[in-house]
Amino acid sequence: MGKIKVGVALAGGGARGTAHIGILQVLQENQVAIDHLAGTSAGAIMAAMYAARPDGDWMEKRFAEFMVSGVFLDLGTERLARRFDKTESNPLAKRLKHHVVLNMSLSRQFIIPRKRLEAAIEFLVPAATFEELEIPLIVCAADLQAAQPVVYTSGDLVSAICNSASIPGVLESEIDENVVIADGGVLTPVPVEQLRDHTDFVIACDVSKRGMPPMQEINMYSLMMRAEQITQMTLAQHQAARADFTFSPDVMALHWSQFGAFHTLVGNGRAEAEARVEILKRRIHHASYPLARLGNRVKRWLLKRWGRN
């Protein structure tokens, strides 16, 4: 019975991704060694922070500093969050807002310039390249033209994370002729499969929404948004289910821009991990037995052979 390699897949979700910090803190406190990390969007930022400096307490402190910094204010997510913290009661004002958003979407590609996201990543991640990291990392993005996932494992770390976290239409995407690289959550919201060739046991940290509040107003815009949300939630849950173990902290159905709930989300991540970490350790121990390892290899081969259906 030998040591197995453990990988951790951190899902995208914007502000909800800060719950990963609490989970990583508990794994560290319980000596659950992480051999490989993979991250998408916000999960890529959190994974890179931990890969560069494997210290959950430092991560929480650094992110708290980020929240009160000029870099965070310049990012502009607070203005987006206010739209979701308050509901507009005036029907005319609602219609005007939708009209403005529609017109703007036809004439612009993004709201937040890439340089602001780059500044945020440079503030949070104490490494410029993958080669500087203490733990190997996989960062996932998506090519919107080819409808194919894009995976980064070496070279410019800041650029890779920017691509992974560039929410289409909100943050500036990388566009080069027929290539449009954007948020990895489009195709890989929970990057479990990307860790299969590097590890024996994969832990997924899924911060997708668990249910959504009733729509306050039924119109074309709200119907399209709800359909997209359901698709993304279902895809994330499907990918997380492919892991050997999954943490699903309470993320309170928050919008990705609502970073004001940072401390609560970190606490909820801790609560989820503390409640289930002993089960996880038993699963990892069991997976280290030769017969279990053989069975796991056969299972993975079958998933690849039959298209993971």
PyMOL commands that set and color helices and strands:
alter all, ss='L'
color gray80, all
select helices_A, chain A and resi 14-29+42-52+56-67+70-75+77-85+91-107+114-124+130-132+157-165+184-186+193-195+220-240+259-287+290-305
alter helices_A, ss='H'
color red, helices_A
select strands_A, chain A and resi 6-10+36-40+137-143+148-152+174-176+179-183+201-205+245-247
alter strands_A, ss='S'
color yellow, strands_A
deselect
rebuild
show_as cartoon
